[in-house]
Amino acid sequence: MLAHHALVLNLHQPLGNLQDLLGHQNWEAKEILFALDRIPRSLWGHEDRARVHLSLSGTLLETLSDPAFQQRVYGIVDCGSLLWHFQNQSLFEVLGTGYYHPVLPLIPEADRKEHLQRWLGLAHHLLWRPTFQGFWPPEMGFSMELIPLLRAFGYRYVLVDSEHIEPVTEMSWQEARYRPHIARYGDEEIIIIVRDRDLSDAQESGMDLDWFLAEVAERTRWCDFPPLVTTCTDGENGGWFRNVTAGANFWSAFYLPLLERVAAGESGVVPTFISDYLDVHGAHGEVRVRTGAWNTGWHHGRDFTQWTGSERQRQALAEFAHVSRLVHDARWLAGERGISSGPHAEAVEEALWYLLRAETSCNLFWGEDWVPRAEVDLRSSRDALARIGIREDAPADVDAASPGQTEVADRDPSGEPSQSAAPSSQPGRDDSAD
């Protein structure tokens, strides 16, 4: 029996990061841009068999569509053409996500809607799709209470990690991992697509095609149903995806040879879009999903310890909640007073923008190294509200100012400091990144 393979790639760069890398770590910026550009270039001419799911964060889409950035990198990558190629619906099924790449269960409920709505606003325009069937939770951070929100935005299915699946309906190990399921929260339900953690770990670091085909055959040998094998990793981080040498990266060493085997009828695995699989085979059985994320280089993803392990990280999360209440109260009051334009409305929207940017997962991923970036944006959010007379001291347990913030605060709010301050150039999982 053929196994259906859903390849999912997460593509994310924090706002301003590529611009900063171009100035300070030029070759690394080029590697990232080449890795992005390599995706459609590798697949040209394979529209009959290649099937790739892409999640592109709002900040990455914003960067690639910025005319100033496009002009700056034109001799490296043609960003306009890259975005146009990502519109190819024969090759790519694009997944919805959160604009600033937040760990959704860790941020206030009111902000989750803002991240999803802003992403859709940009993605509909740039990627030329009327709908997006699937949803990619940033960092695969999922909790059951997200289901009504995802359904409200029209999503049919959501990706979750195999580590967190709990069957409600009796099912075998193979069924739990290689079949779509239904998860329910209140009166709402959504289809759960399960990421195979072990195979995804292999995909991230360098995967031999013969090994992959044999491993899939062994894992699905007892399936009495068409198995859906889903592998999910970052798509522009780590040497396996960034390597520019032909025959030494994911596309030339693994995926294109896989397509050749498929064409020759020599593969027990066939690429598929998740939506196409669901149209034919549907979803079976009910599951619950434990709250958690995917595995990183430092943690297994349970309990979000990667993002909540230190006191300063937890303080930042508490401040997210506090500033969010201030911002949304100010928005509500402006609405009640009929204020939709002018300095007051602009200040409220600026405060919301800084808040949402502060909530990016990268700011918490690196322990305490990047938390100052969140703190600076939160302070800027408060400052915007203060301009219109909304002032409230931070909670007593939140360190609103800390050493090392001055340099960041002096930067233009449209960009971020270099990721070179972090242990790796890109926030990452396993041995690569965010």
C-alpha positions in Angstrom: 0.0 0.0 0.0 1.3 3.4 -0.9 2.0 5.9 1.9 1.0 9.5 1.3 3.7 12.0 2.3 2.8 15.5 3.4 5.9 17.6 3.4 5.5 20.8 5.6 8.1 23.6 5.8 8.0 26.5 8.2 9.6 29.7 7.0 10.0 32.6 9.4 12.3 35.5 9.9 11.7 38.1 12.7 10.9 41.6 11.5 14.2 43.4 10.5 16.4 40.4 10.9 17.3 39.8 7.3 18.1 43.5 6.9 20.4 43.4 9.9 22.1 40.3 8.8 22.8 41.8 5.4 24.8 44.5 7.2 26.6 42.4 9.8 26.6 38.7 8.6 26.2 39.1 4.9 26.9 35.5 3.9 24.4 34.2 6.4 21.7 36.5 5.0 22.5 35.2 1.5 22.3 31.6 2.7 18.8 32.2 4.0 17.7 34.0 0.9 19.2 31.3 -1.3 17.4 28.6 0.7 14.1 30.4 0.2 14.7 30.9 -3.5 15.8 27.3 -3.9 12.4 26.0 -3.0 10.4 26.9 -6.1 13.5 26.7 -8.3 14.0 23.1 -7.3 10.4 22.2 -8.1 10.0 23.8 -11.5 8.9 21.2 -14.1 7.7 18.8 -11.3 4.2 20.2 -10.9 2.7 16.8 -11.7 4.3 15.1 -8.6 5.8 17.6 -6.2 3.6 18.6 -3.3 4.9 21.0 -0.6 3.1 22.8 2.3 4.5 26.1 3.3 3.9 28.3 6.3 5.3 31.8 5.8 5.2 34.1 8.8 3.7 37.6 8.4 7.0 39.2 9.2 8.8 37.2 6.5 6.1 38.1 3.9 6.3 41.7 5.0 10.1 41.7 4.5 10.0 40.0 1.1 7.3 42.4 -0.2 9.0 45.5 1.0 10.2 47.5 -2.0 13.2 48.8 -0.2 14.3 45.3 0.8 13.6 44.0 -2.7 15.8 46.6 -4.2 18.6 46.0 -1.7 18.8 42.2 -2.4 17.9 42.3 -6.1 21.4 41.1 -7.1 21.0 38.2 -4.7 17.3 37.1 -5.0 14.4 38.5 -6.9 11.9 38.7 -4.1 9.0 39.7 -6.3 9.5 36.7 -8.5 9.9 34.5 -5.4 6.5 35.6 -4.0 5.0 35.1 -7.5 6.3 31.5 -7.6 4.9 30.8 -4.1 1.5 31.5 -5.7 1.8 28.2 -7.7 -1.0 26.1 -6.4 0.1 23.0 -8.2 3.3 22.9 -6.1 2.4 24.7 -2.9 -0.4 24.4 -0.3 0.1 27.5 1.9 -0.8 27.2 5.6 -2.2 30.0 7.6 -0.3 31.1 10.7 0.2 34.0 13.1 1.6 37.2 11.8 4.4 37.8 14.3 4.9 34.1 15.0 3.7 33.9 18.6 3.3 30.8 20.7 -0.4 31.2 20.6 -1.3 29.4 23.9 1.1 31.7 25.8 -0.3 35.0 24.7 -3.6 36.7 25.7 -6.7 35.4 24.0 -7.6 38.8 22.6 -4.2 39.0 20.8 -4.5 35.7 19.1 -7.3 36.9 16.8 -5.1 40.0 15.9 -2.2 37.8 14.8 -4.4 35.5 12.7 -6.4 38.4 11.1 -3.3 40.4 10.2 -1.7 37.4 8.6 -4.7 36.7 6.4 -4.9 40.3 5.3 -1.4 40.2 3.9 -1.4 36.6 2.7 -4.6 37.0 0.6 -2.9 39.8 -1.2 0.6 38.4 -1.7 -0.2 34.7 -2.2 -3.4 35.1 -4.2 -5.5 32.5 -2.5 -9.1 33.1 -1.5 -8.9 30.5 1.3 -6.3 28.7 3.4 -7.4 25.2 4.5 -4.7 24.4 6.9 -3.2 26.1 9.9 0.4 26.0 11.2 0.6 27.0 14.9 3.9 28.9 15.3 6.4 26.5 17.1 3.5 24.0 16.7 2.3 25.5 20.0 -1.3 24.2 20.3 -4.0 23.9 23.0 -7.5 22.7 22.6 -9.1 26.1 23.3 -7.6 27.3 20.0 -10.1 25.2 18.0 -13.1 27.7 18.0 -10.8 30.5 16.9 -9.3 28.4 14.1 -12.8 27.4 12.9 -14.0 31.0 13.1 -11.2 31.9 10.6 -12.3 29.1 8.3 -9.5 26.6 8.8 -10.3 23.0 8.0 -7.3 21.3 9.7 -4.4 22.1 12.0 -0.9 20.5 12.4 0.1 19.1 15.8 3.0 17.1 17.0 2.7 13.3 17.6 4.1 13.7 21.1 0.8 15.3 22.3 -1.9 13.1 20.7 -4.2 11.3 23.2 -6.8 9.0 21.5 -10.4 9.3 22.6 -11.5 6.6 20.1 -9.7 3.3 20.4 -7.0 3.2 17.8 -3.7 1.5 17.1 -0.3 3.2 17.2 -0.3 3.4 13.4 -3.8 4.9 13.3 -3.0 7.5 15.9 0.1 8.7 14.0 -0.8 8.2 10.3 -4.4 9.1 10.1 -6.2 12.4 10.4 -8.5 12.7 13.4 -11.2 15.0 14.8 -10.6 17.1 18.0 -13.5 18.8 19.7 -13.7 21.8 22.0 -17.2 22.8 23.1 -19.4 22.8 20.0 -16.5 23.2 17.6 -14.3 20.6 15.9 -11.3 20.6 13.6 -9.3 18.0 11.8 -5.9 17.1 13.4 -3.0 16.3 11.2 -0.2 14.5 13.1 3.4 15.4 12.6 5.7 12.3 12.9 8.3 13.6 15.3 11.0 11.0 14.6 10.9 11.3 10.8 10.8 15.1 11.1 13.9 15.0 13.2 15.6 13.1 10.4 14.3 15.5 7.8 15.8 18.4 9.6 19.4 17.2 9.9 20.0 15.3 6.6 17.9 12.3 5.5 19.0 9.5 3.2 16.3 8.6 0.7 16.7 4.8 0.9 16.5 5.0 4.7 13.4 7.2 4.5 11.6 4.8 2.2 12.5 1.8 4.3 11.6 3.5 7.5 8.2 4.6 6.2 7.5 1.1 4.9 8.3 -0.4 8.3 6.3 2.1 10.2 3.2 1.7 8.0 3.4 -2.0 7.2 0.5 -2.9 9.5 -1.8 -0.1 8.2 -5.1 -1.3 6.8 -5.8 2.2 5.5 -3.9 4.6 3.2 -1.4 6.2 5.7 -0.7 9.9 5.7 2.9 10.4 6.8 3.5 14.1 7.8 7.0 15.5 8.3 7.5 19.1 9.4 10.6 21.2 9.9 12.0 24.6 9.2 12.7 25.1 5.5 15.5 27.7 5.5 17.5 26.9 8.6 20.3 24.5 9.2 23.0 23.3 6.8 20.8 20.6 5.2 18.5 23.3 3.8 21.0 26.1 3.4 23.8 24.2 1.7 24.3 25.7 -1.8 26.2 22.7 -3.2 24.2 20.6 -5.7 23.7 17.1 -4.4 24.3 18.2 -0.8 21.0 19.8 0.3 17.5 18.6 1.0 16.2 19.4 -2.5 18.9 17.9 -4.6 20.0 15.0 -2.4 16.5 13.9 -1.1 13.4 15.4 -2.6 14.2 15.5 -6.3 15.5 11.9 -6.2 12.3 10.9 -4.4 10.3 12.5 -7.3 12.4 10.5 -9.8 11.6 7.2 -7.9 7.9 8.1 -7.9 8.0 8.8 -11.6 9.7 5.4 -12.2 7.1 3.6 -10.1 9.9 2.6 -7.6 8.7 4.4 -4.5 6.3 3.2 -1.8 5.8 6.9 -0.9 3.9 9.5 -3.0 3.8 13.2 -2.2 0.4 14.6 -1.5 -1.4 17.7 -0.4 -3.2 17.3 2.9 -6.4 18.8 1.5 -6.4 16.3 -1.4 -5.9 13.4 1.0 -8.8 14.6 3.2 -11.1 15.0 0.2 -10.6 11.3 -0.7 -9.9 9.6 2.7 -11.4 11.9 5.3 -10.7 11.9 9.0 -11.2 9.0 11.4 -11.6 8.8 15.2 -11.4 11.4 17.9 -8.4 12.6 19.8 -7.4 15.1 22.4 -4.3 17.1 22.1 -2.2 17.9 25.2 -1.0 21.5 25.4 2.6 21.8 24.0 4.9 22.6 21.1 7.3 20.7 18.9 10.6 19.6 20.1 13.6 22.0 20.0 17.3 21.6 20.4 16.9 22.0 24.1 13.5 20.7 25.0 10.8 18.1 24.2 8.1 20.8 23.8 5.8 19.8 26.7 4.7 22.6 28.9 6.4 25.2 26.8 9.5 25.1 29.1 11.6 26.4 26.2 9.7 29.7 26.4 8.8 29.8 30.0 11.7 28.3 31.9 13.2 31.4 33.5 11.8 34.0 35.8 12.4 36.8 33.3 10.6 34.8 30.6 7.6 34.4 32.9 7.7 38.1 33.8 7.6 39.0 30.1 4.5 36.7 29.7 2.8 38.4 32.7 3.6 41.8 31.1 2.1 40.6 27.8 -1.2 40.0 29.6 -1.1 43.3 31.5 -0.3 45.5 28.5 -2.8 43.6 26.4 -5.6 44.5 28.8 -4.5 48.2 28.6 -4.4 48.2 24.8 -7.7 46.4 24.3 -9.5 48.5 26.9 -8.2 51.6 25.1 -9.5 50.2 21.8 -12.9 49.5 23.3 -13.1 52.9 24.8 -12.1 54.6 21.5 -14.9 52.6 19.8 -17.4 53.6 22.4 -16.5 57.2 21.8 -16.6 56.9 18.0 -12.9 57.6 17.7 -11.7 55.9 14.5 -9.0 58.4 13.2 -6.7 61.1 14.4 -3.9 61.0 17.0 -5.8 59.1 19.6 -6.7 56.2 17.2 -3.2 56.2 15.8 -1.7 55.9 19.3 -3.9 53.0 20.2 -3.0 51.2 17.0 0.7 51.9 17.5 0.4 50.4 21.0 -1.2 47.3 19.6 1.5 46.9 17.0 4.3 47.1 19.5 2.4 44.6 21.7 2.0 42.1 18.9 5.6 42.4 17.8 6.7 41.8 21.4 4.9 38.5 21.5 7.0 36.9 18.7 8.2 33.4 19.9 11.8 34.4 19.2 11.9 36.9 22.0 11.3 34.1 24.5 13.0 31.2 22.7 16.6 32.0 23.7 16.1 31.9 27.5 16.7 35.5 28.7 19.0 36.6 25.8 16.2 38.0 23.7 13.7 39.0 26.4 15.0 42.6 26.4 13.6 43.0 22.9 10.1 42.1 24.1 10.5 44.4 27.1 11.5 47.3 24.8 8.4 46.8 22.6 6.2 46.5 25.6 7.6 49.8 27.0 7.0 51.4 23.6 3.4 50.1 23.7 2.9 51.8 27.1 4.5 55.0 25.8 2.1 55.2 22.9 -0.8 54.8 25.3 0.7 57.5 27.6 0.6 60.0 24.8 -3.2 59.9 25.0 -3.3 59.9 28.8 -3.4 56.2 29.5 -0.8 55.6 32.2 -0.5 52.6 34.6 2.6 51.3 36.3 3.8 47.9 35.3 3.0 45.0 37.7 5.4 44.9 40.7 7.0 41.6 39.7 7.9 42.8 36.2 11.3 44.2 35.5 10.4 46.9 33.0 13.9 48.1 32.5 17.1 46.1 32.4 20.7 46.4 31.3 21.4 46.2 27.6 18.1 47.7 26.5 19.3 51.2 25.6 20.9 50.2 22.3 17.9 48.3 21.2 15.5 51.0 22.3 17.4 53.6 20.2 16.7 51.6 17.0 14.0 52.5 14.6 10.8 50.5 15.5 10.6 49.1 12.0 13.6 46.8 12.6 15.2 44.6 15.1 18.8 44.1 16.3 20.9 41.4 14.7 20.3 37.8 15.8 24.0 37.5 16.1 23.5 38.3 19.8 21.8 34.9 20.2 23.6 31.6 20.5 22.8 30.9 16.8 21.9 33.2 13.9 18.3 31.9 13.9 16.2 30.9 16.8 16.1 27.2 16.4 15.1 23.7 17.3 17.3 20.6 17.4 20.4 22.0 15.7 18.8 24.6 13.5 16.0 27.1 14.0 13.0 29.3 14.4 
